[in-house]
């Protein structure tokens, strides 16, 4: 998601949540590896992220993040899942 898309998602989420039970959301992205040309930079075009991970803050844990990998741990009622 672009920063604008993330902002819209958060705004819409905040309008629909129950403040008494809302824990929060976890959002992690890593950027595309594409190099932008001079003209693209000049007109303000931005590279879109390759991947965005979104989930409930109480269930999603970011274990490791670098330029190539986002490793997450998802806590479920049946145990832990890795993604």
MODELLER restraints for C-alpha pairs under 7 A, 6 or more apart:
rsr = mdl.restraints
at = mdl.atoms
rsr.add(forms.Gaussian(group=physical.xy_distance, feature=features.Distance(at['CA:1:A'], at['CA:48:A']), mean=6.82, stdev=0.5))
rsr.add(forms.Gaussian(group=physical.xy_distance, feature=features.Distance(at['CA:1:A'], at['CA:49:A']), mean=6.17, stdev=0.5))
rsr.add(forms.Gaussian(group=physical.xy_distance, feature=features.Distance(at['CA:1:A'], at['CA:52:A']), mean=6.16, stdev=0.5))
rsr.add(forms.Gaussian(group=physical.xy_distance, feature=features.Distance(at['CA:2:A'], at['CA:48:A']), mean=6.02, stdev=0.5))
rsr.add(forms.Gaussian(group=physical.xy_distance, feature=features.Distance(at['CA:2:A'], at['CA:49:A']), mean=6.81, stdev=0.5))
rsr.add(forms.Gaussian(group=physical.xy_distance, feature=features.Distance(at['CA:23:A'], at['CA:57:A']), mean=6.29, stdev=0.5))
rsr.add(forms.Gaussian(group=physical.xy_distance, feature=features.Distance(at['CA:23:A'], at['CA:58:A']), mean=6.37, stdev=0.5))
rsr.add(forms.Gaussian(group=physical.xy_distance, feature=features.Distance(at['CA:24:A'], at['CA:56:A']), mean=6.06, stdev=0.5))
rsr.add(forms.Gaussian(group=physical.xy_distance, feature=features.Distance(at['CA:24:A'], at['CA:57:A']), mean=5.00, stdev=0.5))
rsr.add(forms.Gaussian(group=physical.xy_distance, feature=features.Distance(at['CA:25:A'], at['CA:54:A']), mean=7.00, stdev=0.5))
rsr.add(forms.Gaussian(group=physical.xy_distance, feature=features.Distance(at['CA:25:A'], at['CA:55:A']), mean=5.64, stdev=0.5))
rsr.add(forms.Gaussian(group=physical.xy_distance, feature=features.Distance(at['CA:25:A'], at['CA:56:A']), mean=4.51, stdev=0.5))
rsr.add(forms.Gaussian(group=physical.xy_distance, feature=features.Distance(at['CA:25:A'], at['CA:57:A']), mean=4.43, stdev=0.5))
rsr.add(forms.Gaussian(group=physical.xy_distance, feature=features.Distance(at['CA:26:A'], at['CA:54:A']), mean=5.63, stdev=0.5))
rsr.add(forms.Gaussian(group=physical.xy_distance, feature=features.Distance(at['CA:26:A'], at['CA:55:A']), mean=5.43, stdev=0.5))
rsr.add(forms.Gaussian(group=physical.xy_distance, feature=features.Distance(at['CA:26:A'], at['CA:56:A']), mean=6.03, stdev=0.5))
rsr.add(forms.Gaussian(group=physical.xy_distance, feature=features.Distance(at['CA:26:A'], at['CA:57:A']), mean=4.93, stdev=0.5))
rsr.add(forms.Gaussian(group=physical.xy_distance, feature=features.Distance(at['CA:26:A'], at['CA:60:A']), mean=6.79, stdev=0.5))
rsr.add(forms.Gaussian(group=physical.xy_distance, feature=features.Distance(at['CA:27:A'], at['CA:52:A']), mean=6.95, stdev=0.5))
rsr.add(forms.Gaussian(group=physical.xy_distance, feature=features.Distance(at['CA:27:A'], at['CA:53:A']), mean=5.69, stdev=0.5))
rsr.add(forms.Gaussian(group=physical.xy_distance, feature=features.Distance(at['CA:27:A'], at['CA:54:A']), mean=4.69, stdev=0.5))
rsr.add(forms.Gaussian(group=physical.xy_distance, feature=features.Distance(at['CA:27:A'], at['CA:55:A']), mean=6.93, stdev=0.5))
rsr.add(forms.Gaussian(group=physical.xy_distance, feature=features.Distance(at['CA:28:A'], at['CA:52:A']), mean=5.70, stdev=0.5))
rsr.add(forms.Gaussian(group=physical.xy_distance, feature=features.Distance(at['CA:28:A'], at['CA:53:A']), mean=5.30, stdev=0.5))
rsr.add(forms.Gaussian(group=physical.xy_distance, feature=features.Distance(at['CA:28:A'], at['CA:54:A']), mean=6.81, stdev=0.5))
rsr.add(forms.Gaussian(group=physical.xy_distance, feature=features.Distance(at['CA:29:A'], at['CA:49:A']), mean=6.38, stdev=0.5))
rsr.add(forms.Gaussian(group=physical.xy_distance, feature=features.Distance(at['CA:29:A'], at['CA:51:A']), mean=5.69, stdev=0.5))
rsr.add(forms.Gaussian(group=physical.xy_distance, feature=features.Distance(at['CA:29:A'], at['CA:52:A']), mean=4.31, stdev=0.5))
rsr.add(forms.Gaussian(group=physical.xy_distance, feature=features.Distance(at['CA:29:A'], at['CA:53:A']), mean=6.36, stdev=0.5))
rsr.add(forms.Gaussian(group=physical.xy_distance, feature=features.Distance(at['CA:30:A'], at['CA:49:A']), mean=5.61, stdev=0.5))
rsr.add(forms.Gaussian(group=physical.xy_distance, feature=features.Distance(at['CA:30:A'], at['CA:50:A']), mean=6.27, stdev=0.5))
rsr.add(forms.Gaussian(group=physical.xy_distance, feature=features.Distance(at['CA:30:A'], at['CA:51:A']), mean=6.09, stdev=0.5))
rsr.add(forms.Gaussian(group=physical.xy_distance, feature=features.Distance(at['CA:30:A'], at['CA:52:A']), mean=6.93, stdev=0.5))
rsr.add(forms.Gaussian(group=physical.xy_distance, feature=features.Distance(at['CA:30:A'], at['CA:67:A']), mean=6.63, stdev=0.5))
rsr.add(forms.Gaussian(group=physical.xy_distance, feature=features.Distance(at['CA:31:A'], at['CA:48:A']), mean=6.64, stdev=0.5))
rsr.add(forms.Gaussian(group=physical.xy_distance, feature=features.Distance(at['CA:31:A'], at['CA:49:A']), mean=4.11, stdev=0.5))
rsr.add(forms.Gaussian(group=physical.xy_distance, feature=features.Distance(at['CA:31:A'], at['CA:50:A']), mean=5.66, stdev=0.5))
rsr.add(forms.Gaussian(group=physical.xy_distance, feature=features.Distance(at['CA:32:A'], at['CA:47:A']), mean=6.34, stdev=0.5))
rsr.add(forms.Gaussian(group=physical.xy_distance, feature=features.Distance(at['CA:32:A'], at['CA:48:A']), mean=6.18, stdev=0.5))
rsr.add(forms.Gaussian(group=physical.xy_distance, feature=features.Distance(at['CA:32:A'], at['CA:49:A']), mean=4.94, stdev=0.5))
rsr.add(forms.Gaussian(group=physical.xy_distance, feature=features.Distance(at['CA:32:A'], at['CA:50:A']), mean=4.82, stdev=0.5))
rsr.add(forms.Gaussian(group=physical.xy_distance, feature=features.Distance(at['CA:59:A'], at['CA:74:A']), mean=5.56, stdev=0.5))
rsr.add(forms.Gaussian(group=physical.xy_distance, feature=features.Distance(at['CA:59:A'], at['CA:75:A']), mean=4.74, stdev=0.5))
rsr.add(forms.Gaussian(group=physical.xy_distance, feature=features.Distance(at['CA:59:A'], at['CA:76:A']), mean=6.82, stdev=0.5))
rsr.add(forms.Gaussian(group=physical.xy_distance, feature=features.Distance(at['CA:60:A'], at['CA:72:A']), mean=6.82, stdev=0.5))
rsr.add(forms.Gaussian(group=physical.xy_distance, feature=features.Distance(at['CA:60:A'], at['CA:73:A']), mean=5.93, stdev=0.5))
rsr.add(forms.Gaussian(group=physical.xy_distance, feature=features.Distance(at['CA:60:A'], at['CA:74:A']), mean=4.75, stdev=0.5))
rsr.add(forms.Gaussian(group=physical.xy_distance, feature=features.Distance(at['CA:60:A'], at['CA:75:A']), mean=6.38, stdev=0.5))
rsr.add(forms.Gaussian(group=physical.xy_distance, feature=features.Distance(at['CA:61:A'], at['CA:72:A']), mean=5.56, stdev=0.5))
rsr.add(forms.Gaussian(group=physical.xy_distance, feature=features.Distance(at['CA:61:A'], at['CA:73:A']), mean=5.06, stdev=0.5))
rsr.add(forms.Gaussian(group=physical.xy_distance, feature=features.Distance(at['CA:61:A'], at['CA:74:A']), mean=6.37, stdev=0.5))
rsr.add(forms.Gaussian(group=physical.xy_distance, feature=features.Distance(at['CA:62:A'], at['CA:71:A']), mean=6.17, stdev=0.5))
rsr.add(forms.Gaussian(group=physical.xy_distance, feature=features.Distance(at['CA:62:A'], at['CA:72:A']), mean=4.50, stdev=0.5))
rsr.add(forms.Gaussian(group=physical.xy_distance, feature=features.Distance(at['CA:62:A'], at['CA:73:A']), mean=6.38, stdev=0.5))
rsr.add(forms.Gaussian(group=physical.xy_distance, feature=features.Distance(at['CA:63:A'], at['CA:71:A']), mean=5.54, stdev=0.5))
rsr.add(forms.Gaussian(group=physical.xy_distance, feature=features.Distance(at['CA:63:A'], at['CA:72:A']), mean=5.26, stdev=0.5))
rsr.add(forms.Gaussian(group=physical.xy_distance, feature=features.Distance(at['CA:63:A'], at['CA:73:A']), mean=6.52, stdev=0.5))
rsr.add(forms.Gaussian(group=physical.xy_distance, feature=features.Distance(at['CA:64:A'], at['CA:70:A']), mean=5.88, stdev=0.5))
rsr.add(forms.Gaussian(group=physical.xy_distance, feature=features.Distance(at['CA:64:A'], at['CA:71:A']), mean=5.01, stdev=0.5))
rsr.add(forms.Gaussian(group=physical.xy_distance, feature=features.Distance(at['CA:64:A'], at['CA:72:A']), mean=7.00, stdev=0.5))
rsr.add(forms.Gaussian(group=physical.xy_distance, feature=features.Distance(at['CA:65:A'], at['CA:71:A']), mean=6.26, stdev=0.5))
rsr.add(forms.Gaussian(group=physical.xy_distance, feature=features.Distance(at['CA:71:A'], at['CA:83:A']), mean=6.09, stdev=0.5))
rsr.add(forms.Gaussian(group=physical.xy_distance, feature=features.Distance(at['CA:72:A'], at['CA:82:A']), mean=5.99, stdev=0.5))
rsr.add(forms.Gaussian(group=physical.xy_distance, feature=features.Distance(at['CA:72:A'], at['CA:83:A']), mean=5.25, stdev=0.5))
rsr.add(forms.Gaussian(group=physical.xy_distance, feature=features.Distance(at['CA:73:A'], at['CA:80:A']), mean=6.72, stdev=0.5))
rsr.add(forms.Gaussian(group=physical.xy_distance, feature=features.Distance(at['CA:73:A'], at['CA:81:A']), mean=5.88, stdev=0.5))
rsr.add(forms.Gaussian(group=physical.xy_distance, feature=features.Distance(at['CA:73:A'], at['CA:82:A']), mean=4.72, stdev=0.5))
rsr.add(forms.Gaussian(group=physical.xy_distance, feature=features.Distance(at['CA:73:A'], at['CA:83:A']), mean=6.27, stdev=0.5))
rsr.add(forms.Gaussian(group=physical.xy_distance, feature=features.Distance(at['CA:74:A'], at['CA:80:A']), mean=5.76, stdev=0.5))
rsr.add(forms.Gaussian(group=physical.xy_distance, feature=features.Distance(at['CA:74:A'], at['CA:81:A']), mean=5.04, stdev=0.5))
rsr.add(forms.Gaussian(group=physical.xy_distance, feature=features.Distance(at['CA:74:A'], at['CA:82:A']), mean=6.09, stdev=0.5))
rsr.add(forms.Gaussian(group=physical.xy_distance, feature=features.Distance(at['CA:75:A'], at['CA:81:A']), mean=6.41, stdev=0.5))
